[in-house]
Amino acid sequence: QARKEEKKKEREKRLKKLKEQKPDATEEELQEELEEEDEEEEELPPLYIPSPPSPLHCGFYSTPGSFWLSM
């Protein structure tokens, strides 16, 4: 929940900054720009490092829903 509050504050700061940069823009245009920025900032899943780490396996997400495992 603290993360949600942090994101909300960050979004409000970005909105304020956009208003300063584009004072003639409508509220709707500003919201659209914020949504585009949010889409670009997609959060990646946390890394999983087994204990002990395996020198033979390496896995990663190439696209959402696609996972590659190298051996």
C-alpha positions as CSV (number, residue, x, y, z in Angstrom):
1,Q,0.0,0.0,0.0
2,A,2.9,2.3,0.7
3,R,4.0,1.7,-2.9
4,K,0.6,2.8,-4.2
5,E,0.9,6.0,-2.3
6,E,4.4,6.6,-3.6
7,K,3.2,6.0,-7.2
8,K,0.2,8.4,-6.6
9,K,2.5,11.1,-5.3
10,E,4.9,10.6,-8.2
11,R,2.0,10.8,-10.7
12,E,0.8,14.0,-9.1
13,K,4.3,15.5,-9.4
14,R,4.5,14.6,-13.1
15,L,1.0,16.0,-13.7
16,K,2.1,19.3,-12.1
17,K,5.2,19.4,-14.2
18,L,3.2,18.8,-17.4
19,K,0.9,21.6,-16.4
20,E,3.8,23.9,-16.1
21,Q,5.3,22.9,-19.4
22,K,2.0,23.1,-21.3
23,P,-0.3,25.6,-19.6
24,D,-2.7,25.7,-22.5
25,A,-3.3,21.9,-22.6
26,T,-6.6,20.6,-21.4
27,E,-6.9,18.2,-18.4
28,E,-7.8,15.4,-20.7
29,E,-4.7,15.9,-22.8
30,L,-2.5,15.9,-19.7
31,Q,-4.1,12.7,-18.5
32,E,-3.5,11.0,-21.8
33,E,0.2,11.9,-21.7
34,L,0.5,10.6,-18.1
35,E,-1.1,7.3,-19.2
36,E,1.4,7.0,-22.1
37,E,4.3,7.5,-19.7
38,D,2.8,4.9,-17.3
39,E,2.6,2.4,-20.1
40,E,6.3,2.9,-20.9
41,E,7.3,2.3,-17.3
42,E,6.2,-1.3,-17.1
43,E,7.5,-2.9,-13.9
44,L,9.6,-6.0,-14.4
45,P,9.1,-9.0,-12.1
46,P,11.7,-9.5,-9.3
47,L,14.8,-11.5,-10.1
48,Y,14.9,-15.0,-8.7
49,I,18.4,-16.2,-7.7
50,P,18.4,-19.8,-6.4
51,S,20.6,-20.7,-3.5
52,P,23.2,-21.7,-4.5
53,P,23.1,-20.1,-8.0
54,S,23.3,-22.5,-10.9
55,P,26.0,-21.9,-13.5
56,L,24.2,-24.0,-16.0
57,H,20.8,-22.2,-16.1
58,C,19.8,-18.7,-17.1
59,G,16.2,-17.6,-17.6
60,F,14.6,-14.4,-18.7
61,Y,11.3,-12.9,-20.0
62,S,11.7,-11.8,-23.6
63,T,8.1,-10.5,-23.9
64,P,5.2,-10.6,-21.5
65,G,4.2,-14.2,-21.2
66,S,7.3,-15.6,-22.8
67,F,10.1,-17.1,-20.7
68,W,13.4,-18.3,-22.1
69,L,15.6,-20.8,-20.3
70,S,19.2,-21.3,-21.4
71,M,21.1,-24.4,-20.4
